[in-house]
Amino acid sequence: MKLNPFSLIEELINEHGSSSILRERLLLLKDELRNIEKERTELKTKISELMKENAECRKQLDKQNIPDQFTEYLGALFKRDPSGRYAPVAHCPECKRPLWNNEPQIFPYECSTPGCGYTIMIHESLTSIVDKLNKK
């Protein structure tokens, strides 16, 4: 149940036979309240849309900011070890966690982070990819 203070005031005015000026003012206040509620709803919708857009922009920015220890190759990231060589482990470009796969020739690599859902088919062996990267 929505409590409307203007309806209570209107009832009081009607019961006591107040002047039409008070009724007009009450109608103006009701109109103003409707306008404010409409504007509030529109602003909530706009805020929600902007929050979604902001989250998407942050995701895209995170994807573009690949740390120096990673190199992107074939849609996956490969990480340098302390000696400067690449390890034969593919990483997710979105969350930088390792990708896993039981049968790389048949199934795509999948991100190990729950909820990430990133998958990619890599047709080369990771060791041959790492060899190429280490020669650069």
N, C-alpha and C positions, 0 to 999 in steps of 0.2 A: 504494500500500500504506500503510495506516494503522498507525503504530507505537504500540502500546499498552504502556506500561511495566508496567501491572498484570498483563498476561498473562505477562510475563517473571518477575515476582515470584511469581506463582501457580505457574508451572512449578518454580521453585526450592523453594517450600514443599512442593509435592507430591513432588518428588524426594527431599527430605531428611526427609520424614515429620514435619513440624512439627505442632504442636498445632492443634486445631480453633479455638482462640481466634484464631490468626493468620489462619485462613481466613475467619472471621467478619469480622474487621477488613478483610480484603481485599475481601470482598463489600460491606461498608459504603462503602469507598472507591470501588468501582466504581459503586455507586448514586449516590454524591455526584458523581462525574465525569459520569454520564449526566444528572443534574439540572442541572449547570453547563453542559453542552453544549446542553441543551434551552433553558435560559434565555438563553444566548448567541445561539442561533439566533432566538429570539423578539425579543431586543433588536435584533439586526441588522435584522429585518423592520420593527420599530417605527421605527428610525432612518431606514430607507429611506422609509417612509410619511411621516414627519415632514419629511424633506428635500423630498419632492414637494409636500407641503402648503405648506411654506415658500416654495418657488419660485413656486407659484401665487399665494400671498398677495403676494409681491413684485411679480409681474406686475400684479395688480389694483391695487396701490398706485401703481405707475408709471403706470397708465392714469388714475388719479384725479388725479395730480399733473401737471396741464397747466401748463407755464411761462406766465408773464404775457404773453409776446409772441405766444402762440397764442390763438385763439378757436375753439371747437368749433361746427360748423354742418353739419347733415345727415350726421353720422357722420365728418366729416373735420375736420382742423385747418387754420386759415388763419393765416398769420404776418404780423405787422406789420413794415413796413420801418422804417428809422431815422426817417423823417418821421412815423411814426404811422399811415400808411395800410396797407391790406392789399394784399398781392401776389396776383395771380391764379394761385396755385399751391396745390393741396390737399396736405396732409401726413398721414401715417399717425398715428393716435392712439396706436399702440402704441410705435413707435420714433422718431416725429417726423421721419422722412425723407420726401421728396417722393413723391407718388403719380404714376403715369404712365399714359397711355392714348393710343393712336393714333386711335381712333374713339370718342369719348365718347358718341355717340348710340346706339352698338350694344353696346360692351363695357364692363365695369366698370373702374374705376380700380384699379390694383394697386400695392402697395408696392414701392419700388425696392431695399429691403434684401433680400439673398438669405436665404432661409429664413423670412422674416417671414410671408408669405402673406396679408397683410391685403388684402381687396378690398371695393369698395363701388360701387354704382351711383349716380351723381349725374346727375340728369336735367336740371338747369339748367346753363347755361354758367358757367364759373368767373368770367368778367368780371361777369355779372349778380349772382352771389353776392357778389363783392367790392364791387360798387356798393352792395348792401344793407348789408353790414357797415360800409362807410365812412360811410354816412348815419347810423348809430346813434350 
